Amino acid sequence: GAWPWPTAMDAWVALWALWLLWSWLALGQSLSPDPKPNRRGLKTDGPYRWVRHPMYLGLLALGAGAALLDMWAVPALVTLGVALVGKVRIEERLLRQTYPGYEEYSQRNWGLIPFLW
């Protein structure tokens, strides 16, 4: 059947789409699919002041919304989650090697999901 609260899902999608846009804009020219840092400086402002990987959080939140709409999206969400956790681990190692202040930043901020990790 149809989602019983379409406006709630619309709001969910809009919220996380705006979060992704904000994260993308905050990265600016540092945005790259390559996990290797580009030495343009560590981003700690905008959404990066709360979570170290806000774009991945946004993707997972949108995926969770899709999984609520259709259970067939659950395997895709799990696959996305596993892939993103793997990429986060690689990026975190490289960020620690590149930026001396990254360890302190990582102690102050959530990694991917606030209040969980």
C-alpha atoms as an extended CHARMM CRD file, in Angstrom:
* protein
*
       117  EXT
         1         1  GLY       CA              0.0000000000        0.0000000000        0.0000000000  PROA      1               0.0000000000
         2         2  ALA       CA              0.8580000000        3.6280000000       -0.1520000000  PROA      2               0.0000000000
         3         3  TRP       CA              2.8870000000        5.3560000000        2.5030000000  PROA      3               0.0000000000
         4         4  PRO       CA              0.3220000000        6.5610000000        5.0810000000  PROA      4               0.0000000000
         5         5  TRP       CA              1.9960000000        9.9200000000        5.7060000000  PROA      5               0.0000000000
         6         6  PRO       CA              3.2740000000       11.1960000000        2.3650000000  PROA      6               0.0000000000
         7         7  THR       CA              3.9800000000       14.6490000000        3.7430000000  PROA      7               0.0000000000
         8         8  ALA       CA              6.2030000000       13.1860000000        6.4640000000  PROA      8               0.0000000000
         9         9  MET       CA              8.2520000000       11.3040000000        3.8670000000  PROA      9               0.0000000000
        10        10  ASP       CA              8.3700000000       14.3950000000        1.6530000000  PROA      10              0.0000000000
        11        11  ALA       CA              9.7320000000       16.3730000000        4.6040000000  PROA      11              0.0000000000
        12        12  TRP       CA             12.2650000000       13.5970000000        5.3660000000  PROA      12              0.0000000000
        13        13  VAL       CA             13.5540000000       13.5990000000        1.7830000000  PROA      13              0.0000000000
        14        14  ALA       CA             13.6660000000       17.4090000000        1.6180000000  PROA      14              0.0000000000
        15        15  LEU       CA             15.5220000000       17.6470000000        4.9360000000  PROA      15              0.0000000000
        16        16  TRP       CA             18.1980000000       15.1340000000        3.9830000000  PROA      16              0.0000000000
        17        17  ALA       CA             18.5120000000       16.4670000000        0.4310000000  PROA      17              0.0000000000
        18        18  LEU       CA             19.2130000000       19.9160000000        1.9070000000  PROA      18              0.0000000000
        19        19  TRP       CA             21.6670000000       18.3470000000        4.3640000000  PROA      19              0.0000000000
        20        20  LEU       CA             23.5010000000       16.6990000000        1.4450000000  PROA      20              0.0000000000
        21        21  LEU       CA             23.5770000000       19.9740000000       -0.4830000000  PROA      21              0.0000000000
        22        22  TRP       CA             24.9190000000       21.8320000000        2.5590000000  PROA      22              0.0000000000
        23        23  SER       CA             27.5960000000       19.1630000000        3.0650000000  PROA      23              0.0000000000
        24        24  TRP       CA             28.5750000000       19.3130000000       -0.5950000000  PROA      24              0.0000000000
        25        25  LEU       CA             28.7960000000       23.1080000000       -0.5620000000  PROA      25              0.0000000000
        26        26  ALA       CA             30.7950000000       23.0770000000        2.6830000000  PROA      26              0.0000000000
        27        27  LEU       CA             33.4210000000       20.8350000000        1.0840000000  PROA      27              0.0000000000
        28        28  GLY       CA             33.7250000000       23.1110000000       -1.9230000000  PROA      28              0.0000000000
        29        29  GLN       CA             36.7790000000       22.2720000000       -3.9980000000  PROA      29              0.0000000000
        30        30  SER       CA             37.7840000000       19.5670000000       -1.5390000000  PROA      30              0.0000000000
        31        31  LEU       CA             34.9270000000       17.3950000000       -2.8350000000  PROA      31              0.0000000000
        32        32  SER       CA             36.2930000000       14.2560000000       -4.4840000000  PROA      32              0.0000000000
        33        33  PRO       CA             35.3160000000       10.5840000000       -4.7520000000  PROA      33              0.0000000000
        34        34  ASP       CA             38.9690000000        9.7730000000       -4.0080000000  PROA      34              0.0000000000
        35        35  PRO       CA             39.3890000000        9.0720000000       -0.2750000000  PROA      35              0.0000000000
        36        36  LYS       CA             42.8770000000       10.6160000000       -0.3110000000  PROA      36              0.0000000000
        37        37  PRO       CA             42.8010000000       14.1210000000        1.2600000000  PROA      37              0.0000000000
        38        38  ASN       CA             43.7800000000       16.8690000000       -1.1680000000  PROA      38              0.0000000000
        39        39  ARG       CA             45.6160000000       19.1060000000        1.3350000000  PROA      39              0.0000000000
        40        40  ARG       CA             43.1940000000       22.0150000000        0.9720000000  PROA      40              0.0000000000
        41        41  GLY       CA             42.6620000000       21.9290000000        4.7170000000  PROA      41              0.0000000000
        42        42  LEU       CA             40.5730000000       19.9800000000        7.1620000000  PROA      42              0.0000000000
        43        43  LYS       CA             36.8840000000       20.8890000000        6.9780000000  PROA      43              0.0000000000
        44        44  THR       CA             35.4330000000       21.4500000000       10.4400000000  PROA      44              0.0000000000
        45        45  ASP       CA             32.6960000000       23.9980000000        9.7780000000  PROA      45              0.0000000000
        46        46  GLY       CA             29.1430000000       23.7430000000        8.4960000000  PROA      46              0.0000000000
        47        47  PRO       CA             27.7720000000       20.2260000000        9.0040000000  PROA      47              0.0000000000
        48        48  TYR       CA             31.3420000000       19.0330000000        9.6350000000  PROA      48              0.0000000000
        49        49  ARG       CA             31.2260000000       20.6690000000       13.0680000000  PROA      49              0.0000000000
        50        50  TRP       CA             28.7790000000       17.9410000000       14.1960000000  PROA      50              0.0000000000
        51        51  VAL       CA             29.7060000000       14.8600000000       12.1920000000  PROA      51              0.0000000000
        52        52  ARG       CA             32.8960000000       13.9550000000       10.3330000000  PROA      52              0.0000000000
        53        53  HSD       CA             31.1240000000       12.3830000000        7.3520000000  PROA      53              0.0000000000
        54        54  PRO       CA             27.8800000000       14.3310000000        6.8460000000  PROA      54              0.0000000000
        55        55  MET       CA             27.4460000000       13.3680000000        3.1960000000  PROA      55              0.0000000000
        56        56  TYR       CA             27.4700000000        9.6930000000        4.1050000000  PROA      56              0.0000000000
        57        57  LEU       CA             24.9920000000       10.3630000000        6.9060000000  PROA      57              0.0000000000
        58        58  GLY       CA             22.6880000000       12.0350000000        4.3810000000  PROA      58              0.0000000000
        59        59  LEU       CA             22.9410000000        9.1130000000        1.9710000000  PROA      59              0.0000000000
        60        60  LEU       CA             22.1580000000        6.6400000000        4.7480000000  PROA      60              0.0000000000
        61        61  ALA       CA             19.1990000000        8.7310000000        5.9230000000  PROA      61              0.0000000000
        62        62  LEU       CA             17.7680000000        8.8630000000        2.4020000000  PROA      62              0.0000000000
        63        63  GLY       CA             18.3490000000        5.1200000000        2.0750000000  PROA      63              0.0000000000
        64        64  ALA       CA             16.5470000000        4.5290000000        5.3670000000  PROA      64              0.0000000000
        65        65  GLY       CA             13.6050000000        6.5060000000        4.0230000000  PROA      65              0.0000000000
        66        66  ALA       CA             13.5640000000        4.3590000000        0.8910000000  PROA      66              0.0000000000
        67        67  ALA       CA             13.6720000000        1.2200000000        3.0530000000  PROA      67              0.0000000000
        68        68  LEU       CA             10.6450000000        2.4670000000        5.0000000000  PROA      68              0.0000000000
        69        69  LEU       CA              8.7650000000        2.8740000000        1.7390000000  PROA      69              0.0000000000
        70        70  ASP       CA              9.7130000000       -0.4860000000        0.2690000000  PROA      70              0.0000000000
        71        71  MET       CA             11.3140000000       -3.4350000000        2.0090000000  PROA      71              0.0000000000
        72        72  TRP       CA             13.1100000000       -4.2820000000       -1.2320000000  PROA      72              0.0000000000
        73        73  ALA       CA             15.3360000000       -1.2820000000       -0.5270000000  PROA      73              0.0000000000
        74        74  VAL       CA             16.6320000000       -2.8210000000        2.7160000000  PROA      74              0.0000000000
        75        75  PRO       CA             19.3660000000       -4.9400000000        1.0380000000  PROA      75              0.0000000000
        76        76  ALA       CA             20.5150000000       -1.8570000000       -0.8700000000  PROA      76              0.0000000000
        77        77  LEU       CA             20.6210000000        0.1370000000        2.3710000000  PROA      77              0.0000000000
        78        78  VAL       CA             22.6600000000       -2.5760000000        4.0950000000  PROA      78              0.0000000000
        79        79  THR       CA             25.0510000000       -2.7320000000        1.1280000000  PROA      79              0.0000000000
        80        80  LEU       CA             25.3790000000        1.0620000000        1.1270000000  PROA      80              0.0000000000
        81        81  GLY       CA             26.0400000000        1.0440000000        4.8720000000  PROA      81              0.0000000000
        82        82  VAL       CA             28.7740000000       -1.5830000000        4.6020000000  PROA      82              0.0000000000
        83        83  ALA       CA             30.4040000000        0.2450000000        1.6800000000  PROA      83              0.0000000000
        84        84  LEU       CA             30.3120000000        3.6030000000        3.4650000000  PROA      84              0.0000000000
        85        85  VAL       CA             31.7310000000        2.1940000000        6.7000000000  PROA      85              0.0000000000
        86        86  GLY       CA             34.5820000000        0.7000000000        4.6640000000  PROA      86              0.0000000000
        87        87  LYS       CA             35.2170000000        4.0190000000        2.9340000000  PROA      87              0.0000000000
        88        88  VAL       CA             35.0380000000        5.8880000000        6.2490000000  PROA      88              0.0000000000
        89        89  ARG       CA             37.7270000000        3.6270000000        7.7160000000  PROA      89              0.0000000000
        90        90  ILE       CA             40.0320000000        4.2830000000        4.7580000000  PROA      90              0.0000000000
        91        91  GLU       CA             39.3610000000        8.0330000000        4.8210000000  PROA      91              0.0000000000
        92        92  GLU       CA             39.8740000000        8.2770000000        8.5770000000  PROA      92              0.0000000000
        93        93  ARG       CA             43.2800000000        6.5890000000        8.3200000000  PROA      93              0.0000000000
        94        94  LEU       CA             44.3360000000        8.9220000000        5.5010000000  PROA      94              0.0000000000
        95        95  LEU       CA             42.9810000000       12.0160000000        7.2780000000  PROA      95              0.0000000000
        96        96  ARG       CA             44.9290000000       11.1320000000       10.4310000000  PROA      96              0.0000000000
        97        97  GLN       CA             48.0960000000       10.8040000000        8.3310000000  PROA      97              0.0000000000
        98        98  THR       CA             47.4940000000       14.0890000000        6.5000000000  PROA      98              0.0000000000
        99        99  TYR       CA             46.1930000000       16.4390000000        9.2030000000  PROA      99              0.0000000000
       100       100  PRO       CA             47.8790000000       16.5690000000       12.6310000000  PROA      100             0.0000000000
       101       101  GLY       CA             44.6860000000       18.0200000000       14.1770000000  PROA      101             0.0000000000
       102       102  TYR       CA             42.4320000000       15.2720000000       12.8850000000  PROA      102             0.0000000000
       103       103  GLU       CA             42.7770000000       13.0740000000       15.9630000000  PROA      103             0.0000000000
       104       104  GLU       CA             41.5700000000       15.8940000000       18.2290000000  PROA      104             0.0000000000
       105       105  TYR       CA             38.7480000000       16.7280000000       15.7960000000  PROA      105             0.0000000000
       106       106  SER       CA             37.6750000000       13.0750000000       15.7430000000  PROA      106             0.0000000000
       107       107  GLN       CA             37.4890000000       13.0350000000       19.5440000000  PROA      107             0.0000000000
       108       108  ARG       CA             35.0890000000       16.0190000000       19.5300000000  PROA      108             0.0000000000
       109       109  ASN       CA             32.7890000000       14.9780000000       16.6800000000  PROA      109             0.0000000000
       110       110  TRP       CA             30.6300000000       12.0040000000       15.7900000000  PROA      110             0.0000000000
       111       111  GLY       CA             31.9410000000        9.9000000000       12.9300000000  PROA      111             0.0000000000
       112       112  LEU       CA             28.8890000000        8.9700000000       10.9200000000  PROA      112             0.0000000000
       113       113  ILE       CA             25.7360000000        8.6340000000       13.0160000000  PROA      113             0.0000000000
       114       114  PRO       CA             25.3140000000       11.0890000000       15.9320000000  PROA      114             0.0000000000
       115       115  PHE       CA             24.9810000000        9.4740000000       19.3720000000  PROA      115             0.0000000000
       116       116  LEU       CA             25.9560000000        6.0610000000       17.9270000000  PROA      116             0.0000000000
       117       117  TRP       CA             29.2970000000        6.4370000000       16.1150000000  PROA      117             0.0000000000
